[in-house]
């Protein structure tokens, strides 16, 4: 389950979300509720036809084989799944404090695999987790995970606050876009390591910049009103 494959799955989720966001922002549900009722009925009917008509059986089998069967049997997925299970085991060895981000991989070797890494075939991925959320749990323990989770929830929550406060649609779109990017990126890293990747923090930096800009803008608007 490589980043590229999870990225394709993420696109499959993101595109309908973005389409729904565009429709709802342009055609409010309260004013165009009949349109949404018709669209929902149409989508349900298409889905039922796709599941029931024999003409689509070949496509259904191909989708099932490619997306589910091949993914679950892929050696990359099996290795990452095994690594994720090991991270949970590492967490339960020291559930409150954890082993810090640089110690998770080594703890896995010492306590779960009962061996030392072969430095002759050194690979940096040997010392990191295979699941970003489990890695943070094993690295920070319950205490550290609480603060990290609070950090990300606050990040997203403040974007939601700004989104509600801003009036211009273009401003709302910018806040929504940069925030949904980090959410989808974290989803993509479910089976990939790790939180220290530069592009994660680049996106977080962009969100903070956007939040700071619009916070100041709202303060100026409020000041001018008074």
C-alpha positions as CSV (number, residue, x, y, z in Angstrom):
1,X,0.0,0.0,0.0
2,X,2.4,2.6,-1.3
3,X,1.9,6.4,-1.1
4,X,1.0,6.4,-4.8
5,X,-1.7,3.8,-4.4
6,X,-3.2,5.4,-1.3
7,X,-2.9,8.7,-3.2
8,X,-5.2,7.2,-5.9
9,X,-7.7,6.1,-3.2
10,X,-7.5,9.5,-1.6
11,X,-8.3,11.1,-5.0
12,X,-11.3,8.8,-5.2
13,X,-12.5,10.2,-1.9
14,X,-11.4,13.8,-2.4
15,X,-13.0,14.4,-5.8
16,X,-16.6,13.7,-4.7
17,X,-16.0,15.8,-1.5
18,X,-14.7,18.7,-3.6
19,X,-17.6,18.4,-6.0
20,X,-20.1,18.3,-3.2
21,X,-18.4,21.4,-1.6
22,X,-18.6,23.3,-4.9
23,X,-22.2,22.4,-5.4
24,X,-23.3,23.3,-1.8
25,X,-21.3,26.6,-1.8
26,X,-22.8,27.6,-5.1
27,X,-26.3,26.2,-4.7
28,X,-27.3,26.3,-1.0
29,X,-29.3,23.3,0.2
30,X,-32.1,25.4,1.6
31,X,-32.8,27.1,-1.7
32,X,-32.1,24.2,-4.0
33,X,-33.2,21.3,-1.8
34,X,-35.3,19.8,-4.7
35,X,-32.2,19.6,-6.9
36,X,-30.3,17.7,-4.2
37,X,-33.2,15.3,-3.7
38,X,-33.3,14.5,-7.5
39,X,-29.5,14.2,-7.6
40,X,-29.5,11.8,-4.6
41,X,-32.3,9.6,-6.2
42,X,-30.4,9.6,-9.5
43,X,-27.1,8.5,-7.8
44,X,-28.8,5.8,-5.9
45,X,-30.5,4.4,-9.0
46,X,-27.2,4.4,-10.9
47,X,-25.5,2.6,-8.1
48,X,-28.3,0.0,-7.9
49,X,-28.1,-0.5,-11.7
50,X,-24.4,-0.9,-11.5
51,X,-24.7,-3.6,-8.8
52,X,-27.5,-5.5,-10.4
53,X,-27.1,-5.4,-14.2
54,X,-25.0,-8.3,-15.6
55,X,-23.5,-6.0,-18.2
56,X,-21.4,-4.4,-15.5
57,X,-20.2,-7.7,-14.0
58,X,-16.9,-7.5,-15.8
59,X,-16.2,-4.0,-14.6
60,X,-17.2,-4.9,-11.0
61,X,-14.9,-7.9,-11.0
62,X,-12.0,-5.8,-12.4
63,X,-12.5,-3.2,-9.7
64,X,-12.8,-5.8,-7.0
65,X,-9.6,-7.5,-8.2
66,X,-7.6,-4.4,-8.6
67,X,-8.6,-2.4,-5.6
68,X,-9.2,-5.0,-3.0
69,X,-7.7,-8.4,-3.8
70,X,-4.5,-7.1,-5.4
71,X,-4.0,-4.5,-2.7
72,X,-4.4,-6.9,0.2
73,X,-2.1,-9.4,-1.4
74,X,0.6,-6.9,-2.3
75,X,3.9,-7.6,-0.5
76,X,4.2,-3.9,0.2
77,X,0.8,-3.9,2.0
78,X,1.6,-7.1,3.9
79,X,4.9,-5.6,5.2
80,X,3.3,-2.4,6.2
81,X,0.4,-4.2,7.9
82,X,2.9,-6.3,9.9
83,X,4.9,-3.1,10.8
84,X,1.7,-1.4,12.0
85,X,0.8,-4.4,14.2
86,X,4.3,-4.2,15.6
87,X,3.9,-0.5,16.5
88,X,0.8,-1.3,18.5
89,X,2.8,-3.9,20.4
90,X,5.6,-1.4,21.0
91,X,3.0,1.0,22.3
92,X,1.7,-1.5,24.9
93,X,5.2,-2.1,26.2
94,X,5.5,1.6,27.3
95,X,2.0,3.1,26.9
96,X,2.3,6.3,28.9
97,X,5.6,7.9,27.8
98,X,6.6,6.1,24.6
99,X,9.9,5.8,22.9
100,X,10.1,9.2,21.0
101,X,10.1,9.4,17.2
102,X,13.7,8.4,16.7
103,X,13.3,5.4,19.0
104,X,10.2,3.7,17.7
105,X,12.0,1.7,14.9
106,X,14.8,0.5,17.3
107,X,12.2,-0.5,19.9
108,X,10.5,-2.6,17.3
109,X,13.7,-4.4,16.6
110,X,14.7,-4.9,20.2
111,X,11.3,-5.8,21.8
112,X,9.2,-7.3,19.0
113,X,11.6,-8.8,16.5
114,X,14.1,-9.6,19.3
115,X,17.1,-8.7,17.1
116,X,19.3,-5.8,16.1
117,X,19.0,-4.2,12.6
118,X,21.5,-5.3,10.0
119,X,23.5,-2.2,9.5
120,X,25.2,-3.7,6.4
121,X,21.9,-3.4,4.6
122,X,21.1,0.0,6.2
123,X,17.8,1.6,5.2
124,X,16.4,4.6,7.0
125,X,12.9,3.1,6.8
126,X,14.1,0.4,9.2
127,X,14.0,2.9,12.0
128,X,10.6,4.5,11.5
129,X,7.0,3.2,11.7
130,X,4.7,2.0,9.0
131,X,1.7,3.9,10.1
132,X,1.8,7.6,11.0
133,X,-0.9,7.4,13.7
134,X,0.4,4.3,15.3
135,X,3.9,5.7,15.1
136,X,2.9,8.8,17.0
137,X,1.1,6.7,19.6
138,X,4.2,4.5,20.1
139,X,6.5,7.5,20.1
140,X,4.7,9.8,22.4
141,X,2.6,7.3,24.5
142,X,-0.8,8.4,25.7
143,X,0.5,11.7,27.0
144,X,2.4,12.7,23.9
145,X,-0.4,11.5,21.6
146,X,-2.9,13.6,23.5
147,X,-0.9,16.8,22.8
148,X,-0.2,15.9,19.2
149,X,-3.9,15.1,18.6
150,X,-4.9,18.4,20.3
151,X,-2.4,20.2,18.0
152,X,-4.0,18.8,14.8
153,X,-7.6,19.2,16.1
154,X,-6.9,22.8,17.0
155,X,-5.3,23.4,13.6
156,X,-8.4,22.1,11.8
157,X,-10.8,23.6,14.3
158,X,-9.4,27.1,13.9
159,X,-9.8,26.8,10.1
160,X,-13.4,25.9,10.6
161,X,-13.8,29.0,12.9
162,X,-12.3,31.2,10.2
163,X,-14.4,29.7,7.5
164,X,-17.6,30.6,9.4
165,X,-16.4,34.1,10.2
166,X,-15.2,35.1,6.7
167,X,-17.7,36.6,4.3
168,X,-16.1,36.4,0.8
169,X,-16.4,33.1,-0.9
170,X,-12.8,33.3,-2.3
171,X,-11.5,33.6,1.3
172,X,-13.5,30.7,2.4
173,X,-12.3,28.6,-0.5
174,X,-8.6,29.3,0.4
175,X,-9.1,28.3,4.0
176,X,-11.0,25.2,3.0
177,X,-8.4,24.1,0.4
178,X,-5.3,24.4,2.6
179,X,-7.0,22.6,5.5
180,X,-8.5,19.7,3.4
181,X,-5.0,19.2,2.0
182,X,-3.4,18.4,5.3
183,X,-6.4,16.1,6.3
184,X,-6.1,14.2,3.0
185,X,-2.3,14.1,3.4
186,X,-2.5,12.5,6.8
187,X,-4.9,10.0,5.4
188,X,-2.4,9.1,2.7
189,X,0.2,8.5,5.3
190,X,-1.9,5.8,7.1
191,X,0.4,3.1,5.7
192,X,3.5,5.3,5.2
193,X,6.0,6.8,7.5
194,X,6.4,9.4,9.0
195,X,5.4,12.6,10.7
196,X,8.9,14.0,10.1
197,X,8.5,14.2,6.3
198,X,9.2,17.7,5.2
199,X,6.1,18.1,3.0
200,X,3.8,17.5,6.0
201,X,5.3,20.5,7.9
202,X,5.3,22.6,4.7
203,X,1.6,22.1,4.5
204,X,1.2,22.9,8.2
205,X,3.3,26.0,7.7
206,X,1.0,27.1,4.8
207,X,-2.1,26.6,7.0
208,X,-0.6,28.7,9.8
209,X,0.3,31.4,7.4
210,X,-3.3,31.5,5.9
211,X,-4.8,31.4,9.4
212,X,-2.6,34.3,10.6
213,X,-3.4,36.3,7.5
214,X,-7.2,35.9,7.8
215,X,-7.1,36.4,11.6
216,X,-5.4,39.7,11.1
217,X,-7.9,40.6,8.3
218,X,-10.9,39.8,10.7
219,X,-9.3,42.0,13.4
220,X,-8.9,44.9,11.0
221,X,-12.5,44.5,9.8
222,X,-13.7,44.4,13.4
223,X,-11.6,47.5,14.3
224,X,-13.0,49.5,11.3
225,X,-16.6,48.6,12.3
226,X,-16.0,50.0,15.8
